[in-house]
Amino acid sequence: MPLYDFQCDTCGEVFEELTGAEAPAPPCPVCGSVEVRRKLGSFAGPFTVGLRGAEARRSNAVRHAREEQRREGFARQREERRQNGGAPGSSRA
């Protein structure tokens, strides 16, 4: 059975109750009134999207290695430009 949120029209109490989808609204637990309406509530807590545990560590290691290779490539290109006197097509005045 799903958990529904209810609000009492008489006293304003908000409460949760396990009821069937077609079942009548339960009475208010504070004042006992049957003037209760079902409210729209959140369906579940926040979901964690993404990898967790060993998969996350593995993914982070692969990403770190890829970024390190990229940095090394940039450093190599920078060193080649330095040795060749600057970037191709650029003139120094």
C-alpha positions, 0 to 999 in steps of 0.5 A: 500500500502506498503512503499518502499525505492528508490534511484535515479541513477542520483543524489543519493537521497534516498527516501520513497514512498507509491506504489503498488508492481507492480507499476512503480518506482516514479520519484525522488523528488529532480531532477525529474529523472525516473532513480530510483531503489527500494532498500531493506529496513527494514520491521519494527522497532524492535519488543519487544519480551516478556511480557509487563505490568501486565503479566510482573509484574506477571511473575516477581513476580512468578520468584522472589518467586521461586528464594527466595524458592531456596535460602531458600532451599540452606540456609537450606542445608547449615545449616544442613551441618554445624550442621552435621559437613560438607557434607556427605563423606567429612573428616576434617583434 
